[in-house]
Structures are given as structure tokens and as C-alpha cells.
Amino acid sequence: MAKTEENIKSSEDFIRGVLERNFKQSVDPEALRAAAEKLCAALPERQREAA
């Protein structure tokens, strides 16, 4: 997964949702952004299929 703004935003939404639903917690926006960037960096990029 490329580290694009769209992917980071999706990761932020995912992390925020998990924390709110499961732990009733809110997160500092800067900490949320840092966690989303780390999540995007940790995910492997999709491999292209051989044609």
C-alpha cells in the first residue's frame, strides 16, 4: 500500500473508529496521524500479477 494521503486518511479513520468503538477513547490528532503513517508503512505493497 503506497503511503498516499488517501491511505493515511483511511488509516486514521480506521484507528479512530476502533478506539472509539472498543475502548471509548479519543486520540490526539497528531498522535493519530503518526499512528496512521506507521500503519501505512507497515503494510506490504501489493505485488503486481505477472501477465
Long-range contacts (C-beta under 8 A, 24 or more apart in sequence): 1-40, 1-43, 1-44, 1-45, 1-46, 2-45, 3-37, 3-40, 3-41, 7-40, 8-33, 8-36, 8-37, 8-40, 9-36, 11-35, 11-36, 11-37, 11-39, 11-40, 12-36, 14-39, 15-39
